[in-house]
Amino acid sequence: MSQPPDPAGSQQVAPLISAATELLRAGRPADAIAPLRDAALLQPSNPIIQHDLGLACLEAGCVPEAIEALRRAVASNPRYADGYFRLGIALEKLGDIEAAIAAYDRATELLPSLTEAWFRAGALVYTLGHRDEAIGCFRRAAATGGKSGFARLGKARALLAEDRNREAEQVLRHTLALDPGNAMAHDLLGNLLSEFGRFEEARACFQRAITIAPLLAGSYYDLVRCRPVSSDDDGLLQRMEAALATPGLEAAQLIRLHLAIGKAADDLGDYALAMQHFDAADGVRRGATPFNSDAFSMEIDRLIARCTPELIAQAPDVGSNDGTPLLIIGMPRSGTTLVEQIVSMHPEVGAGGELNFWNERGALWHRSGTAGNRTPFLSKAAADYLSVLRAIAPRAARVTDKMPFNFLWAGLIHLAFPRAIIIHCRRAAVDTALSIHQTHFHPGLAFPTGGAELVAYFRSYQRLVAHWRGVLPANRFVEVDYEELTRAPEPVIRRMIAACGLSWHDACLRPEGNPRAVKTPSKWQTRQPIYRSSVARWRRYEPWLGPLHALVHGEPELDARIARP
């Protein structure tokens, strides 16, 4: 139960609340903050006043102050479901994903009919890789929302997470038939269409979403990645630049908008303007999610020290004998999506996309010390992982997992599955880093996207992979260079397929024909025949590379391979 309002100052509070209410009704939340602050000072334990102050701050873009007020509201009334719901929204805007999920969970625990809280929680846990939990949240949103828009969106997102894409498209189109102004439905439909290569339809969806809801300006990022921007796209660049001034634009949308402008400028050949916006996006991102390069380097030291040749040699005695897993690892933007498209064209290979399994199990193993090297831990990890892979492709000889960050856990994966094939994708360091700098990554991901931090991250990655190269069996740790793959695809692809223990299929030479959904930022590129125009892209940006210039000579061995005619 909520605490009764403090009687002190009640006569002074009433006109303040009345003034704030009028301002909120007039769409002036920033002006409502001052009277609500005064009211909260007079009655600090009144949860309704604290909630309204938090809501006004939230709508005005004062997110840290909103969080403080909403935390005071739920502290005064621990059963205030709406307070927890608004707190979740504020924490989500701040990028504190785990805390936002906890707030939504508490809100739905107190009030199970809070449809939007179920939907938002589902969206967040999905980004963290918890597919089944996300589906459960979306199903609850669908069940509690009746005929509301969020109920239909919940149903659509559950279907999308279950890869029931045709049904999801039908739900989204039905939603838009009933409510053509549902911007989120347009955006979801655009993403679904682009994942299957239906780019012109997708572009129209993204444009409609932005027109209806200018605060979704980040959808320009998805729009410009449907195909290269050309001089025929009259006014698109100017519209995106104008959208930067949209009042109330969230940091996550602003990052994606800067990246969209940068991509359009790149397509149009204005590399100075492009880098200006890529740098701006990284600046916003850096402020929201700082990265500790020294701490990461120390974790790499721990992994190297733990995964000794002696430990790796024990794998056949403690690991599973199942050879289903086909891991595709490397830095993001190093060609992992292309490699998955190639190998999953083989009829005996199922495509799993980016699975979060080893990021979670690896963190547990990392904390567990030597106990994680023992058979019980590894057996359970192996059994759980096989359940995930079999759910994706029950009859496949190999099932891919192209989570790039599994480069951290290659030693653990080999311990659990000595017969698993790990394909390590390599690409020139500076090209990889530049592509990372130009790409949107979820803010919950602990990963730098520019500057000296990205250079340091790259060096740590190279150090760890050099260790894996030295301790893992060469027939289990297979390396593919992007530059070689794009220069002479067939011999490299034949080597990959043979390394996987599979018979040859010509379909693997035509990855652009792969009908599966592509959920990574490479949606458009993967629908094109293998091309080389991304090799040495850094030269267009050489005057503006800044700290990334340190990666021009990335790995001597790889640089030598790239230099071959």
C-alpha positions as CSV (number, residue, x, y, z in Angstrom):
1,M,0.0,0.0,0.0
2,S,1.2,3.5,-0.7
3,Q,2.0,5.8,2.2
4,P,-0.4,8.6,2.8
5,P,0.7,12.0,1.5
6,D,2.5,14.2,4.1
7,P,-0.1,16.6,5.5
8,A,2.6,19.2,5.8
9,G,2.4,21.7,3.1
10,S,-0.7,20.2,1.5
11,Q,-2.2,23.7,0.9
12,Q,1.0,24.8,-0.8
13,V,1.2,21.5,-2.9
14,A,-2.3,21.7,-4.4
15,P,-1.6,24.8,-6.7
16,L,1.8,23.3,-7.7
17,I,0.2,20.1,-8.8
18,S,-2.6,21.9,-10.6
19,A,-0.1,24.1,-12.5
20,A,2.0,21.0,-13.4
21,T,-1.1,19.1,-14.6
22,E,-2.0,21.9,-16.9
23,L,1.5,22.1,-18.3
24,L,1.6,18.3,-18.9
25,R,-1.8,18.4,-20.6
26,A,-0.4,21.2,-22.8
27,G,2.5,19.1,-23.9
28,R,5.1,21.1,-21.9
29,P,6.8,18.5,-19.7
30,A,10.0,20.6,-19.3
31,D,7.9,23.4,-17.8
32,A,6.1,21.1,-15.4
33,I,9.3,19.9,-13.8
34,A,9.8,23.0,-11.6
35,P,6.4,23.0,-9.8
36,L,6.7,19.2,-9.4
37,R,10.2,19.6,-7.9
38,D,8.7,22.1,-5.4
39,A,5.8,19.8,-4.6
40,A,8.2,16.9,-4.1
41,L,10.3,19.0,-1.6
42,L,7.2,19.7,0.4
43,Q,6.0,16.1,0.4
44,P,9.1,13.9,-0.3
45,S,7.4,10.7,0.6
46,N,4.4,11.1,-1.7
47,P,4.9,8.5,-4.4
48,I,2.4,10.0,-6.8
49,I,4.2,13.3,-6.9
50,Q,7.6,11.6,-7.3
51,H,6.2,9.5,-10.1
52,D,4.8,12.5,-11.9
53,L,8.1,14.3,-11.5
54,G,9.9,11.3,-12.9
55,L,7.4,11.1,-15.8
56,A,7.9,14.9,-16.6
57,C,11.7,14.5,-16.5
58,L,11.5,11.4,-18.7
59,E,9.3,13.2,-21.3
60,A,11.6,16.2,-21.2
61,G,14.7,14.1,-21.7
62,C,16.2,14.6,-18.2
63,V,16.7,10.8,-17.8
64,P,19.0,10.7,-14.7
65,E,16.7,13.0,-12.7
66,A,13.7,10.9,-13.9
67,I,15.4,7.8,-12.5
68,E,16.1,9.4,-9.1
69,A,12.4,10.5,-8.8
70,L,11.0,7.2,-9.9
71,R,13.3,5.3,-7.5
72,R,12.0,7.6,-4.7
73,A,8.4,6.8,-5.8
74,V,8.9,3.0,-5.6
75,A,10.8,3.3,-2.3
76,S,7.8,5.2,-0.8
77,N,5.4,2.6,-2.3
78,P,7.1,-0.7,-3.1
79,R,3.9,-1.9,-4.8
80,Y,3.7,1.0,-7.2
81,A,3.5,-1.0,-10.5
82,D,3.4,2.1,-12.7
83,G,6.4,3.5,-10.9
84,Y,8.4,0.4,-11.7
85,F,7.2,0.5,-15.3
86,R,8.3,4.1,-15.8
87,L,11.5,3.4,-14.0
88,G,12.2,0.6,-16.5
89,I,11.6,2.9,-19.4
90,A,14.0,5.5,-17.9
91,L,16.7,2.9,-17.2
92,E,16.3,1.5,-20.8
93,K,16.9,5.0,-22.2
94,L,20.0,5.3,-20.1
95,G,21.3,2.0,-21.5
96,D,21.2,0.1,-18.1
97,I,19.6,-3.0,-19.7
98,E,19.8,-5.4,-16.7
99,A,18.3,-2.9,-14.3
100,A,15.5,-2.0,-16.8
101,I,14.6,-5.7,-17.1
102,A,14.5,-6.0,-13.3
103,A,12.1,-3.0,-13.1
104,Y,9.8,-4.4,-15.8
105,D,9.8,-7.8,-14.1
106,R,8.8,-6.1,-10.8
107,A,6.1,-4.1,-12.6
108,T,4.5,-7.2,-14.2
109,E,4.8,-9.2,-11.0
110,L,2.7,-6.5,-9.3
111,L,0.4,-5.9,-12.2
112,P,0.4,-8.9,-14.7
113,S,-1.8,-7.0,-17.1
114,L,0.9,-4.4,-17.9
115,T,1.1,-5.4,-21.6
116,E,3.8,-2.8,-22.6
117,A,6.0,-3.8,-19.7
118,W,5.9,-7.5,-20.9
119,F,6.7,-6.3,-24.5
120,R,9.6,-4.1,-23.5
121,A,11.1,-6.8,-21.2
122,G,10.8,-9.2,-24.1
123,A,12.6,-6.9,-26.5
124,L,15.5,-6.4,-24.0
125,V,16.0,-10.0,-23.1
126,Y,16.0,-10.9,-26.8
127,T,18.9,-8.5,-27.4
128,L,20.8,-10.3,-24.6
129,G,20.3,-13.6,-26.4
130,H,17.7,-15.1,-24.1
131,R,15.4,-16.3,-26.9
132,D,13.0,-18.5,-25.0
133,E,12.6,-16.0,-22.2
134,A,11.9,-13.3,-24.8
135,I,9.3,-15.5,-26.5
136,G,7.6,-16.0,-23.1
137,C,7.4,-12.2,-22.5
138,F,6.1,-11.5,-26.0
139,R,3.4,-14.2,-25.5
140,R,2.4,-12.6,-22.2
141,A,2.1,-9.3,-24.0
142,A,-0.1,-10.9,-26.6
143,A,-2.2,-12.6,-24.0
144,T,-2.8,-9.6,-21.7
145,G,-3.2,-6.9,-24.4
146,G,-6.5,-7.9,-25.9
147,K,-6.9,-6.3,-29.3
148,S,-4.3,-3.5,-28.5
149,G,-1.4,-2.7,-30.8
150,F,1.1,-3.9,-28.3
151,A,-0.7,-7.3,-28.1
152,R,-0.4,-7.7,-31.8
153,L,3.2,-6.6,-31.8
154,G,3.9,-9.1,-29.0
155,K,2.4,-11.9,-31.1
156,A,4.4,-10.8,-34.1
157,R,7.7,-10.6,-32.2
158,A,7.1,-14.0,-30.6
159,L,6.6,-15.5,-34.1
160,L,9.7,-13.7,-35.4
161,A,11.8,-15.1,-32.5
162,E,10.5,-18.6,-33.3
163,D,11.5,-18.0,-37.0
164,R,7.8,-18.3,-38.0
165,N,8.4,-15.5,-40.4
166,R,5.5,-15.9,-42.8
167,E,3.0,-15.9,-39.9
168,A,4.7,-12.9,-38.4
169,E,4.4,-11.0,-41.7
170,Q,0.7,-11.8,-41.7
171,V,0.2,-10.5,-38.2
172,L,2.1,-7.3,-39.0
173,R,0.2,-6.6,-42.1
174,H,-3.1,-7.3,-40.3
175,T,-2.0,-4.8,-37.6
176,L,-1.3,-2.2,-40.2
177,A,-4.6,-2.8,-41.9
178,L,-6.3,-2.0,-38.6
179,D,-3.9,0.8,-37.6
180,P,-1.9,2.3,-40.5
181,G,-0.3,4.7,-38.1
182,N,1.5,2.1,-36.0
183,A,5.1,3.1,-36.6
184,M,6.6,0.2,-34.7
185,A,4.7,-2.3,-36.8
186,H,6.1,-0.6,-40.0
187,D,9.6,-0.7,-38.5
188,L,9.3,-4.4,-37.6
189,L,7.9,-5.3,-41.0
190,G,10.7,-3.4,-42.6
191,N,13.3,-5.4,-40.7
192,L,11.6,-8.7,-41.5
193,L,11.5,-7.8,-45.2
194,S,15.1,-6.7,-45.3
195,E,16.2,-9.9,-43.6
196,F,14.8,-11.8,-46.6
197,G,16.2,-9.4,-49.2
198,R,13.0,-7.6,-50.0
199,F,14.8,-4.3,-49.8
200,E,12.5,-1.9,-51.7
201,E,9.5,-3.0,-49.7
202,A,11.5,-2.6,-46.6
203,R,12.7,0.9,-47.5
204,A,9.1,2.0,-47.8
205,C,8.2,0.6,-44.4
206,F,11.1,2.4,-42.7
207,Q,10.2,5.6,-44.4
208,R,6.6,5.3,-43.2
209,A,7.8,4.6,-39.7
210,I,9.9,7.7,-39.6
211,T,7.2,9.9,-41.1
212,I,4.7,8.7,-38.5
213,A,7.1,8.9,-35.6
214,P,10.0,11.3,-36.1
215,L,11.6,10.0,-32.8
216,L,12.2,6.7,-34.7
217,A,14.8,8.6,-36.9
218,G,17.3,5.8,-36.1
219,S,15.3,3.7,-38.6
220,Y,17.2,5.7,-41.3
221,Y,20.1,3.4,-40.4
222,D,18.1,0.4,-41.6
223,L,16.7,2.3,-44.6
224,V,20.2,3.2,-46.0
225,R,21.5,-0.3,-45.5
226,C,18.8,-1.7,-47.9
227,R,21.0,-0.6,-50.9
228,P,23.6,1.9,-51.7
229,V,22.4,5.6,-51.6
230,S,22.8,7.3,-54.9
231,S,22.3,10.8,-56.4
232,D,18.8,9.6,-57.4
233,D,17.8,9.6,-53.7
234,D,16.8,13.2,-53.9
235,G,17.0,15.0,-50.5
236,L,17.6,11.8,-48.4
237,L,20.9,13.0,-47.0
238,Q,19.4,16.4,-46.2
239,R,16.4,14.9,-44.5
240,M,18.6,12.8,-42.3
241,E,20.7,15.8,-41.4
242,A,17.6,17.8,-40.6
243,A,16.4,14.9,-38.4
244,L,19.4,15.4,-36.1
245,A,17.5,18.4,-34.7
246,T,14.4,16.4,-33.7
247,P,13.4,17.4,-30.2
248,G,13.7,14.5,-27.7
249,L,15.7,12.2,-29.9
250,E,17.1,9.5,-27.7
251,A,20.9,8.7,-27.7
252,A,20.2,5.2,-29.2
253,Q,18.3,6.8,-32.1
254,L,20.9,9.6,-32.5
255,I,23.8,7.0,-32.8
256,R,21.9,5.2,-35.5
257,L,21.1,8.4,-37.3
258,H,24.7,9.6,-37.4
259,L,25.7,6.2,-38.7
260,A,23.0,6.4,-41.4
261,I,24.2,9.8,-42.5
262,G,27.8,8.5,-42.5
263,K,26.8,5.5,-44.7
264,A,24.9,7.7,-47.1
265,A,27.9,10.1,-47.4
266,D,30.2,7.1,-48.0
267,D,28.0,5.8,-50.8
268,L,28.1,9.3,-52.3
269,G,31.9,9.5,-52.1
270,D,32.1,12.3,-49.4
271,Y,34.4,10.5,-47.0
272,A,35.2,13.5,-44.9
273,L,31.5,14.0,-44.1
274,A,31.1,10.3,-43.6
275,M,33.9,10.1,-41.0
276,Q,32.6,13.2,-39.3
277,H,29.3,11.4,-38.6
278,F,30.9,8.0,-37.8
279,D,33.0,9.8,-35.2
280,A,30.0,11.6,-33.8
281,A,28.1,8.3,-33.4
282,D,31.1,6.9,-31.6
283,G,31.2,9.9,-29.3
284,V,27.6,9.5,-28.2
285,R,28.1,5.7,-27.8
286,R,31.3,6.3,-25.8
287,G,29.5,8.6,-23.4
288,A,26.8,6.0,-22.8
289,T,28.9,2.8,-22.6
290,P,32.6,3.5,-21.7
291,F,35.0,0.6,-22.1
292,N,37.9,-0.4,-19.9
293,S,40.7,-1.6,-22.2
294,D,43.1,-2.4,-19.3
295,A,40.6,-4.6,-17.6
296,F,39.8,-6.4,-20.9
297,S,43.6,-7.0,-21.5
298,M,43.9,-8.5,-18.0
299,E,41.0,-10.9,-18.8
300,I,42.7,-12.0,-22.0
301,D,45.9,-12.7,-19.9
302,R,43.8,-14.9,-17.6
303,L,42.3,-16.8,-20.5
304,I,45.8,-17.4,-22.0
305,A,47.2,-18.5,-18.7
306,R,44.3,-20.9,-18.0
307,C,44.2,-22.6,-21.4
308,T,47.6,-24.2,-21.4
309,P,48.6,-26.8,-24.0
310,E,48.3,-29.4,-21.2
311,L,44.7,-28.5,-20.5
312,I,43.8,-28.4,-24.2
313,A,45.4,-31.9,-24.6
314,Q,42.8,-33.3,-22.1
315,A,39.9,-32.4,-24.4
316,P,39.3,-35.9,-25.9
317,D,39.1,-37.4,-22.4
318,V,36.6,-34.8,-20.9
319,G,34.6,-33.5,-23.9
320,S,31.7,-34.7,-26.0
321,N,32.3,-36.9,-29.0
322,D,29.6,-35.1,-31.0
323,G,30.9,-33.2,-34.0
324,T,27.7,-31.2,-34.8
325,P,29.0,-27.7,-33.7
326,L,30.5,-25.5,-36.4
327,L,31.7,-22.3,-34.8
328,I,32.4,-19.2,-36.9
329,I,34.4,-16.7,-34.9
330,G,36.5,-13.5,-35.4
331,M,36.2,-9.8,-34.9
332,P,32.8,-8.4,-35.9
333,R,32.8,-7.3,-39.5
334,S,35.5,-9.7,-40.5
335,G,33.4,-11.8,-42.9
336,T,31.6,-14.1,-40.4
337,T,28.2,-13.6,-42.0
338,L,29.6,-14.3,-45.5
339,V,31.2,-17.6,-44.3
340,E,28.0,-18.7,-42.6
341,Q,26.0,-18.0,-45.8
342,I,28.6,-20.0,-47.7
343,V,28.6,-23.1,-45.5
344,S,24.9,-23.1,-44.8
345,M,24.2,-23.4,-48.5
346,H,25.4,-27.0,-48.0
347,P,22.4,-29.3,-47.6
348,E,23.9,-31.0,-44.5
349,V,24.5,-27.7,-42.6
350,G,22.0,-25.9,-40.5
351,A,22.4,-22.1,-39.8
352,G,22.1,-21.0,-36.2
353,G,23.1,-17.4,-36.6
354,E,24.6,-15.6,-33.6
355,L,23.9,-17.6,-30.5
356,N,24.7,-16.2,-27.0
357,F,25.2,-19.6,-25.4
358,W,29.0,-19.5,-25.0
359,N,29.1,-15.8,-23.9
360,E,26.9,-16.9,-20.9
361,R,28.5,-20.3,-20.2
362,G,32.0,-18.9,-20.8
363,A,31.5,-16.2,-18.2
364,L,30.4,-18.9,-15.7
365,W,33.4,-21.1,-16.6
366,H,35.7,-18.1,-16.3
367,R,34.4,-17.4,-12.7
368,S,34.5,-21.1,-11.7
369,G,38.2,-21.6,-11.9
370,T,39.5,-25.1,-12.3
371,A,36.1,-26.6,-11.4
372,G,35.0,-25.5,-14.9
373,N,37.6,-27.8,-16.5
374,R,36.0,-30.9,-15.0
375,T,33.8,-33.4,-16.8
376,P,30.5,-32.6,-15.0
377,F,30.7,-28.9,-16.0
378,L,31.8,-29.7,-19.5
379,S,29.2,-32.5,-20.0
380,K,26.3,-30.3,-18.9
381,A,27.5,-27.4,-21.2
382,A,27.8,-29.8,-24.1
383,A,24.4,-31.4,-23.5
384,D,22.7,-27.9,-23.2
385,Y,24.4,-26.6,-26.3
386,L,23.5,-29.7,-28.4
387,S,19.8,-29.1,-27.3
388,V,20.0,-25.6,-28.7
389,L,21.6,-26.7,-32.0
390,R,19.2,-29.7,-32.4
391,A,16.2,-27.3,-31.9
392,I,17.6,-25.3,-34.8
393,A,18.3,-28.1,-37.3
394,P,17.4,-31.6,-35.9
395,R,18.8,-33.6,-38.8
396,A,21.9,-31.5,-39.9
397,A,25.4,-33.0,-39.8
398,R,26.7,-29.6,-38.7
399,V,25.0,-26.5,-37.2
400,T,26.6,-23.1,-37.3
401,D,27.0,-20.6,-34.5
402,K,28.5,-17.4,-35.9
403,M,28.7,-15.4,-32.7
404,P,31.9,-13.4,-33.4
405,F,32.8,-13.0,-29.7
406,N,33.1,-16.8,-29.3
407,F,36.8,-16.0,-30.1
408,L,37.0,-15.5,-26.3
409,W,35.8,-19.1,-25.7
410,A,37.6,-21.2,-28.3
411,G,39.5,-23.1,-25.7
412,L,36.4,-23.9,-23.6
413,I,34.5,-24.9,-26.8
414,H,37.3,-27.3,-27.8
415,L,37.3,-28.8,-24.3
416,A,33.5,-29.4,-24.5
417,F,33.6,-30.5,-28.1
418,P,37.0,-31.8,-29.3
419,R,35.5,-32.7,-32.7
420,A,33.8,-29.3,-33.3
421,I,35.2,-27.2,-36.2
422,I,36.1,-23.6,-35.4
423,I,36.4,-21.4,-38.4
424,H,38.3,-18.2,-37.6
425,C,37.6,-15.3,-40.0
426,R,40.4,-12.8,-40.4
427,R,40.4,-9.6,-42.3
428,A,42.9,-6.7,-42.5
429,A,42.8,-5.1,-39.1
430,V,42.3,-1.5,-40.2
431,D,39.5,-2.5,-42.6
432,T,37.8,-4.5,-39.9
433,A,38.1,-1.6,-37.3
434,L,36.8,0.9,-39.8
435,S,33.8,-1.2,-40.6
436,I,33.2,-1.6,-36.8
437,H,33.4,2.2,-36.5
438,Q,30.6,2.5,-39.1
439,T,28.3,-0.1,-37.7
440,H,25.6,-0.1,-35.0
441,F,26.1,-2.5,-32.1
442,H,23.6,-2.9,-29.2
443,P,24.5,-0.5,-26.3
444,G,24.4,-3.5,-23.9
445,L,27.5,-5.0,-25.7
446,A,30.8,-4.4,-23.8
447,F,32.7,-3.5,-26.9
448,P,34.5,-0.3,-28.2
449,T,33.6,1.0,-31.6
450,G,36.4,3.5,-32.2
451,G,39.5,5.3,-31.1
452,A,42.4,4.0,-29.0
453,E,40.0,1.7,-27.2
454,L,39.2,-0.2,-30.4
455,V,42.9,-0.4,-31.2
456,A,43.7,-1.8,-27.8
457,Y,40.8,-4.3,-28.1
458,F,42.1,-5.4,-31.4
459,R,45.6,-6.0,-30.0
460,S,44.1,-8.1,-27.2
461,Y,42.0,-10.1,-29.7
462,Q,45.1,-10.8,-31.8
463,R,47.1,-11.9,-28.8
464,L,44.4,-14.4,-27.8
465,V,43.9,-15.8,-31.3
466,A,47.6,-16.2,-31.6
467,H,47.4,-18.4,-28.5
468,W,44.5,-20.5,-29.9
469,R,46.5,-20.9,-33.1
470,G,49.3,-22.4,-31.0
471,V,47.4,-24.7,-28.7
472,L,44.4,-25.9,-30.7
473,P,44.7,-28.7,-33.3
474,A,45.1,-27.3,-36.8
475,N,42.4,-29.5,-38.2
476,R,39.9,-28.1,-35.6
477,F,41.0,-24.4,-35.8
478,V,40.6,-23.4,-39.4
479,E,41.5,-19.9,-40.6
480,V,39.9,-18.1,-43.5
481,D,41.2,-14.7,-44.7
482,Y,38.6,-12.4,-46.1
483,E,41.0,-11.0,-48.7
484,E,41.8,-14.5,-50.0
485,L,38.2,-15.6,-49.9
486,T,37.1,-12.6,-52.0
487,R,40.0,-12.9,-54.4
488,A,39.7,-16.6,-55.3
489,P,36.5,-17.9,-53.7
490,E,36.4,-21.5,-54.9
491,P,39.7,-22.9,-53.5
492,V,39.0,-21.2,-50.1
493,I,35.4,-22.5,-50.0
494,R,36.5,-26.0,-51.0
495,R,39.0,-26.0,-48.2
496,M,36.4,-24.9,-45.7
497,I,33.9,-27.5,-46.8
498,A,36.5,-30.2,-46.7
499,A,37.7,-29.1,-43.2
500,C,34.1,-29.6,-42.0
501,G,34.2,-33.2,-43.2
502,L,31.5,-32.6,-45.8
503,S,31.2,-33.7,-49.4
504,W,31.5,-30.9,-52.0
505,H,28.3,-29.0,-53.2
506,D,28.5,-26.4,-55.9
507,A,25.7,-24.4,-54.2
508,C,28.4,-23.2,-51.7
509,L,29.9,-21.1,-54.4
510,R,26.6,-19.0,-54.6
511,P,26.0,-17.7,-51.1
512,E,23.9,-14.8,-52.5
513,G,21.2,-17.3,-53.3
514,N,20.9,-18.4,-49.7
515,P,17.1,-18.0,-48.8
516,R,17.6,-17.8,-45.0
517,A,17.0,-14.7,-43.1
518,V,20.1,-12.6,-42.4
519,K,19.8,-10.7,-39.1
520,T,23.2,-9.0,-39.1
521,P,24.1,-5.5,-40.5
522,S,25.3,-7.3,-43.7
523,K,21.8,-7.9,-45.0
524,W,22.3,-6.2,-48.3
525,Q,25.9,-7.4,-48.9
526,T,25.1,-11.1,-48.4
527,R,22.5,-10.9,-51.2
528,Q,25.2,-9.9,-53.7
529,P,27.7,-12.2,-55.4
530,I,31.1,-12.3,-53.6
531,Y,32.8,-9.0,-54.3
532,R,36.2,-7.4,-53.4
533,S,35.2,-3.7,-53.2
534,S,35.5,-3.8,-49.4
535,V,39.2,-4.7,-49.5
536,A,41.5,-1.8,-48.5
537,R,38.5,0.5,-48.0
538,W,40.6,2.2,-45.3
539,R,42.6,4.1,-48.0
540,R,39.6,6.3,-48.8
541,Y,39.6,7.3,-45.1
542,E,43.3,7.6,-44.5
543,P,43.4,11.4,-43.7
544,W,40.7,10.9,-41.0
545,L,41.6,7.5,-39.4
546,G,43.0,9.1,-36.2
547,P,44.0,6.3,-33.7
548,L,42.8,3.6,-36.1
549,H,45.9,4.4,-38.3
550,A,47.9,2.3,-35.8
551,L,46.2,-0.8,-37.3
552,V,47.3,-0.2,-40.9
553,H,50.0,-2.8,-40.3
554,G,47.8,-5.2,-38.3
555,E,49.3,-8.7,-38.4
556,P,52.6,-9.3,-40.2
557,E,51.5,-12.8,-41.4
558,L,48.1,-11.6,-42.7
559,D,49.6,-8.5,-44.2
560,A,52.0,-10.7,-46.2
561,R,49.1,-12.8,-47.5
562,I,47.1,-9.7,-48.5
563,A,50.2,-8.3,-50.4
564,R,50.2,-11.3,-52.7
565,P,49.1,-10.6,-56.3
